[in-house]
Amino acid sequence: MRRLPPLNALRVFDAAARRLNFSAAAEDLCVTHSAVSHQMRQLEDWLGCKLFVRHAGGVRLTPAGERLHSASSVALDQLALCCQEIAQGESPSELVVGAPGSFLANWLIPRLPRFEVRRPDIRVNLRTCGEFAPLEQGGIDILLVSGRHWPRAVAARRLFADAVGPVCAPALAEKLREPADVVGQLLLHTRSCVEAWPDWAEALGLAAPAFGAGRKFDHLPLMLEAAAAAIGVGVAPKLLVERQIESGRLIAPFGFVPCGAVFACCLLKTRADEPALREFSAWLAEEAAPIEGGDGA
């Protein structure tokens, strides 16, 4: 008979080791900070050694903690996958795909009917999401997001490079003769991508700190409405404003430049071989191929 510590303690340990912060782990697990601390004390007592070293900013793993986390994370992932396959069947007929709302509206939704024609047996549900936590916790199956680095447990399949640039109303574009001129206008930001202006400035060799001020909006569509109303100059990914530029509602006076990030299809490594996930990610790569093979944006 296997001699194992309580499964719940291992589950709490996995969350704490992943976040290196008991409060963050408690939030992920929907329990209190004291409950996490209690479970970790019990596990350390059971093992007879320390798993964490506490410090002001959170915790860090001891060598024993590192060793346990390497084993427990794999074991828990395999257990979760097995349970999911038993509950849903080997070929899930439903996928939950998360992505920022602007990406869903401007890129994925217009293309989704083509996947539904190809695989009518797979129902795709969409969820507005830009964080990895729902993916890691099982709330979504696939995350489509722009980034530079990915969590260790995530397999990221590159779709295309992320390119950004200033956009504004045609009347305002007449005042912008060179990139540095945008500093003289009200800069429009989205809270979910506050680094967009500094990234663009750095790509052009401009002083990034000058691009931190301005007006902030919660969502990209609101910021684009303000730009179209000539309230100021916004910055946006090329893919998400192409239709408005084609219609003449917005102008991109200086075009778009790669910002170092890429849009990627992200899923858990432990689920990479699931047929429905494989099928959908391959289809996404096909849809992205003309973009990636063009100007990279």
Buried (B, 14 or more C-beta within 10 A) or exposed (E): EEEEBEEEBBBBBBBBBBBBBBEBBBBBBEBEBEBBBBBBEBBBEEBEEBBBEEEEEBBEBBEBBEEBBEEBBEEBBEEBBEEBBEEEEEEBEEBBBBBBBBBBBBBBEEEBEEBEEEBEEBEBEBBEBBEBBBBBEEEBBBBBBBBEEBBEBBBBBEBBBBBBBBBBBEEBBEEBEEBEBBBEBBBBBBEBBEBBBBBBBBBEEBEBEBBEEBEEBEBBBEBBBBBBEBBBBBBBBBBBBBEBBEEEBBBBBBEBBBBEBBBBBBBBBBBEEBEBBEBBBEBBBEBBEEBBEEEBB
